[in-house]
Amino acid sequence: MDTRLKIELRTSPHLKQAVTVEQIMRNVVYALLPVCAFAVFAFGISVLALLMVTTLTCVLGESLFCRLSGRPSTVNDWSIVITGLLLGLTLPPGFPLWMAAVAAAVAVGLGKALFGGLGYNVMNPALVGRAFVQAAFPVAITTWTPAFLDRRFTEFIPSTLTAPFMQPPALADWIEQAQVDAFSGATPLALQKFEQIGTPVGDLLTGMTTGSAGETSALIILAGGLYLAARRMMDWRIPVGVLLGAALTSLPFWLMDSVRYPDPLFVLFSGGLMLGAVFMASDMVASPVTPRGVWVYSLFIGVLTVIIRLFGGLTEGVMYAILLGNAISPLIATVTQPRVFGAAGKDPRA
Amino acid sequence: MGILNLLRRNTFEHGVHPQEHKELTCRLPIRRLPFAPTLIVPLSQHAGAPAVALVTPGQEIVRGEPIARADGFLSVPMHAPATGVVDSIRLMPTARGPKTESIVIQVYGGSSQEVLYDAPHDVDSMTPEQIIQAVQDSGMVGLGGAAFPTHVKMKPPPEHKVDTLVVNGCECEPYLTCDHRLMLEQTDDLLSGIHIVMRALGVERAMIGVEDNKMDAVEAIAGRLAENSPVSVHAVKTKYPQGAEKMLIESLLGRRVTSGSFPSSVGVSVFNVSTLAQIGALLPRGRGVIERVVTVTGPGVRNPGNYLVPVGTPVRFLLEFAGSTPKANELILGGPMMGMSVASLDVPVTKAVSGMVVLEASDTELRDRHVQPCIRCAYCVEACPMHLNPSTLGLLAAKGEYETMAREFHLNDCFECGCCSYVCPANIPLVQYFRIAKAINREKAA
């Protein structure tokens, strides 16, 4: 035997499943890439610039905050890239880049670093950033542009390049000039809510509508979700619960008054619900760890989304629903602790 | 629950699927290991009171003769694993950590090493009490790894009516194949051991559970069973920790042992196949446990195999015999999920050591990664066979709230299978946190 044999001491288990935090996060990024690609395809270079600005700001912010707090940089764990991409995807295509940078800085600073970084954030950082700009720039964040404009790959949407700290220009003239058909400037949700004009579900699925950069094609989002669920890198129960909650809540209203209230299919595939259900509500850090808690949490988000949509002043409620879900997720986890194997008097088969 | 029960047949909820690596040794027949020149027999290699030495330094001993007696009911005697002379009785290192009083034996190289110590029993005419006494006299402990004195388990509390003997042939730990080989090669010993223990327990039924990655063992056993035999053999799903008592009882019988209770509370006694095979072989002759099958394996071993090893053989001798690779980096006694890595090659193989797994540096890379914060992925919650919440327990442990862990989060139901640490993507040593928490709680209570 080799007399120089050096043995080391470790505690059991001595084997390790080969899934790391980095791998999970990197796979979420992979699942998001088709969504990003479609967003760029639909809205052009403005969205490309938007995604780059949010992601770069987030990455730089993360490394800056790590340095300030004297911790080793956690940029390599990829989680901040998810935050950057998701944030970009939730903003309107023509959102001024300087405002996007503000949103990203708030996301990484207030949403993540302030709590202690990955694993300690209470809410989804991307949504914290978006909620901030929703309040700070209410006009810009509800200014929509049509998808599939001819000149989208050669020309920025004028509002994109707004100088820092300036208000973006009004887009009505530009849209009129670019677009053959009349463009109302409203998302399917707004059309439905204020004018009772429906949008075909087929268009919602394939992304032929307007809306935030990454929320328009439900199919591509679902495909990403299926990929993550198959790799067990996302809890499938969360999107299922959110969608189920939303569909079940909207159903009775639609049955009562199908003109005023949207049908459940429209509810599922319009607005940010799909993106939120698949990629944001399922944020591991901000959702409960307990199996029953996951159902409570996801159904809560689905129900709340529809209530905000139908009865609130806003057309879309996913963001606040998820943030509220995040906020109560520790409470949900506390009251839904798993039932221990062989817990006294609780064995259904005893 | 009817349909759910059907779907869940032959397994339990949660658990993990580590790579098995059993192909290294599962086809290699059991071979006898030569005697090491020096054997070290710790007086405490079982749960309970240490044995009391019966020999003195300088005394010649014959292989198989008792060299230490049991100290009370919760204790077992020791037998000489080889013919030789007692060198000394002194503190020696053990795998568990603290040094333990041990009988050090210089083996006679020229001896034939025959077992000359016999006290034959007519098992069929023995009363249950006599069988239990004979099992204690043989020094038998749970050879699956628990090392709990076997005769104690044969005497369940009187208020528990035991109706089934569950025979544990799962061998769910990766790498290990000693029980697999034993079921194939010592099937008759196993079955006679089962009948002896059934008589002692007064049960009408025995169920052998074997993971379905060992169908050859299932067939070998089934082939020896008479029609209408009270013994039956069942393939259960290959999943770690299928071989944990409570898991196996649920898989075979659909009964759940209540938190904090013994299996006898649901009418079951669980024995490991290697324990029963040794009872079957030793009891009729009145002999003691002096050797056991140990799987020596892993990427760091040149000649993996299933070796019949005298109790007390130093790990160094075993490793020299099997050969190690230059990159060998960690040496584990037991399986890789629950076994202990040893700090010194001078520790001996004891009765409960089922394997020696040698890993190379490349095998431990993932274990050595830096620890990241918990991202609440809930992998551990989905893995824990006891349905605990390791994620929250881990956060509490980091804050030192050990009492809360026990009081509100069922820390004491954790049997340290290691599934949580195994799946944790952040590489948090969860189960080690829980061991520490339990130890501190025990200390506080004392």
Chai-1 contact restraints between the chains, C-beta under 6 A:
chainA,res_idxA,chainB,res_idxB,connection_type,confidence,min_distance_angstrom,max_distance_angstrom,comment,restraint_id
A,M1,B,E320,contact,1.0,0.0,6.0,A-B,restraint_1
A,M1,B,S324,contact,1.0,0.0,6.0,A-B,restraint_2
A,D2,B,P326,contact,1.0,0.0,6.0,A-B,restraint_3
A,L5,B,A328,contact,1.0,0.0,6.0,A-B,restraint_4
A,I7,B,E330,contact,1.0,0.0,6.0,A-B,restraint_5
A,I7,B,L331,contact,1.0,0.0,6.0,A-B,restraint_6
A,E8,B,N329,contact,1.0,0.0,6.0,A-B,restraint_7
A,E8,B,E330,contact,1.0,0.0,6.0,A-B,restraint_8
A,L9,B,S341,contact,1.0,0.0,6.0,A-B,restraint_9
A,L9,B,A343,contact,1.0,0.0,6.0,A-B,restraint_10
A,R10,B,S341,contact,1.0,0.0,6.0,A-B,restraint_11
A,T11,B,Q432,contact,1.0,0.0,6.0,A-B,restraint_12
A,S12,B,M338,contact,1.0,0.0,6.0,A-B,restraint_13
A,S12,B,G339,contact,1.0,0.0,6.0,A-B,restraint_14
A,S12,B,G418,contact,1.0,0.0,6.0,A-B,restraint_15
A,P13,B,M337,contact,1.0,0.0,6.0,A-B,restraint_16
A,P13,B,G418,contact,1.0,0.0,6.0,A-B,restraint_17
A,P13,B,S421,contact,1.0,0.0,6.0,A-B,restraint_18
A,P13,B,Y422,contact,1.0,0.0,6.0,A-B,restraint_19
A,H14,B,I332,contact,1.0,0.0,6.0,A-B,restraint_20
A,H14,B,P336,contact,1.0,0.0,6.0,A-B,restraint_21
A,L15,B,P18,contact,1.0,0.0,6.0,A-B,restraint_22
A,L15,B,P336,contact,1.0,0.0,6.0,A-B,restraint_23
A,K16,B,L366,contact,1.0,0.0,6.0,A-B,restraint_24
A,K16,B,R367,contact,1.0,0.0,6.0,A-B,restraint_25
A,Q17,B,Y422,contact,1.0,0.0,6.0,A-B,restraint_26
A,Q17,B,V423,contact,1.0,0.0,6.0,A-B,restraint_27
A,V19,B,P425,contact,1.0,0.0,6.0,A-B,restraint_28
A,T20,B,P425,contact,1.0,0.0,6.0,A-B,restraint_29
A,V21,B,Q372,contact,1.0,0.0,6.0,A-B,restraint_30
A,V21,B,I375,contact,1.0,0.0,6.0,A-B,restraint_31
A,V21,B,P425,contact,1.0,0.0,6.0,A-B,restraint_32
A,V21,B,A426,contact,1.0,0.0,6.0,A-B,restraint_33
A,I24,B,P425,contact,1.0,0.0,6.0,A-B,restraint_34
A,L118,B,P373,contact,1.0,0.0,6.0,A-B,restraint_35
A,G119,B,P373,contact,1.0,0.0,6.0,A-B,restraint_36
A,G119,B,C374,contact,1.0,0.0,6.0,A-B,restraint_37
A,G119,B,I375,contact,1.0,0.0,6.0,A-B,restraint_38
A,M284,B,I375,contact,1.0,0.0,6.0,A-B,restraint_39
A,M284,B,R376,contact,1.0,0.0,6.0,A-B,restraint_40
A,M284,B,C377,contact,1.0,0.0,6.0,A-B,restraint_41
A,V285,B,I375,contact,1.0,0.0,6.0,A-B,restraint_42
A,V285,B,R376,contact,1.0,0.0,6.0,A-B,restraint_43
A,V289,B,R376,contact,1.0,0.0,6.0,A-B,restraint_44
A,V289,B,A378,contact,1.0,0.0,6.0,A-B,restraint_45
A,V289,B,V381,contact,1.0,0.0,6.0,A-B,restraint_46
A,V289,B,S391,contact,1.0,0.0,6.0,A-B,restraint_47
A,Q337,B,N389,contact,1.0,0.0,6.0,A-B,restraint_48
A,P338,B,H387,contact,1.0,0.0,6.0,A-B,restraint_49
A,P338,B,N389,contact,1.0,0.0,6.0,A-B,restraint_50
A,V340,B,S259,contact,1.0,0.0,6.0,A-B,restraint_51
A,V340,B,H387,contact,1.0,0.0,6.0,A-B,restraint_52
A,V340,B,H410,contact,1.0,0.0,6.0,A-B,restraint_53
A,V340,B,D413,contact,1.0,0.0,6.0,A-B,restraint_54
A,F341,B,M386,contact,1.0,0.0,6.0,A-B,restraint_55
A,F341,B,H387,contact,1.0,0.0,6.0,A-B,restraint_56
A,G342,B,R256,contact,1.0,0.0,6.0,A-B,restraint_57
A,G342,B,V257,contact,1.0,0.0,6.0,A-B,restraint_58
A,G342,B,T258,contact,1.0,0.0,6.0,A-B,restraint_59
A,G342,B,S259,contact,1.0,0.0,6.0,A-B,restraint_60
A,A343,B,S259,contact,1.0,0.0,6.0,A-B,restraint_61
A,A344,B,T258,contact,1.0,0.0,6.0,A-B,restraint_62
A,D347,B,R256,contact,1.0,0.0,6.0,A-B,restraint_63
A,P348,B,M1,contact,1.0,0.0,6.0,A-B,restraint_64
A,R349,B,M1,contact,1.0,0.0,6.0,A-B,restraint_65
